[in-house]
Amino acid sequence: MAKYFGCMLVQRVLFPTLLAACCLFRPVAISLLYLLLLFLLPFVPIATPTTIKGRTGTYFKILILISTLTSLSHGVFEIVLLSIGYDKLEFCGLTEKILRHIGFIRLSEL
């Protein structure tokens, strides 16, 4: 019973808090994925040994996949900018504004 309440606490308090913080502190297009996952969370059953093999496990796998892909895409973006040179991306140009709205910012001049 303690495991159930622990899983319920993590799934109903911790995950919504983290997903809401991701959406509120960085309101860009990539955060819409986390907002969608936040809205789907009430429909996911509490994790138990039987539900983790079904919808709950699928939800967590999707959450891990999206988080990994966004982190990797940020890393690839910075590596590409580093390899072609930061001066190729015009400061406050149209391309940089679009990338900033999507969620990709260059980390060279922070």
N, C-alpha and C positions, 0 to 999 in steps of 0.2 A: 504494500500500500504506500510506503514511503517513496518507492521508485516512481509510482504513478503521480504522486503529488509533486515530486521533483521534476518529472517530465512536463507536467502541466504548468508548473511555475516557469520553466524555461520557455515552453512553447507559447504560453498565453501572456507572459509578462516581458521576458527578456528579448525574444525575437521581435515582437511588435515595437518595443522601445528602440532596438537597434535599427530596424528597417525604417521607422519614422525619423530617426536621427539622420540616417543616410539621405533621406528625401528632403529634410528640412535644412540641413547644414550645407548641402550642395545641390541646389535646385537647377539641374541641367537635364538634358534629354536622357542620359544614361540612368538617371535616378527614377525615371518612369518605370523601368523594369523592377526596381525595388518597391515602388509604390504599388505596382500590380501584384507583386508577391505579398505585400502587406494586406491588400484587399482580399487575397485568396486565403490567407492564414486562418480566418475563423471557420472556413469550410473544411479544414484539414483535421482529421481526428487526432486525439492525443496519442503520442507514440507509446505503443505497447509492443511486445514481441510479435503479435499477429498483425497489427496495423502498419508496422514498419516495413513489412513485406509488400504492402499495397500502396494506397494513396499517400500515406505519410512519408514513406521511404522515397517515393517518386518526387514529392515536393522538396524534400531535403536534397535529393540529388540535383534537381533543377536549380535550387538555391546555390548549391556549391558550384555547379557548372557556370551559372551566370556570374557569380562573384569571381571565379577563376578567369573567365573570358574577359571580363572588364579589366581586371588587374593586368592580364597579359597584353591586352590591347593598349593600355597606357604605357606599359614597358616597351612594346614594339614601337609606339609612336615616338617615345623619347629616343630610342636607339636610331630610328630613321632620321629624326631631326639632328641627332649628333653626327651621324654619318654624312648627311648631305650639307650640314652646316645650318646653324640657327639663323644666319642672315638671309637664307632663301625664303624663309617665312616672314613676310613683311609685317612689321609691328603695327597693330591696329588695322591691318588690311582686311579685305573681305574674307579671304581664306581663313585667317586667324580668328576672325569674329565667328564664322560658321563653326570652326573647330571648337571654339570656346563654348558656344551654345550647346554643342553636342556633349562636351565634357572633357575635351582634350586641351590642356593648357601646357605651354612649354615651361619647363622648370629652370631655364637658364638664368632668368633675371628676377627671381623671387626675393 
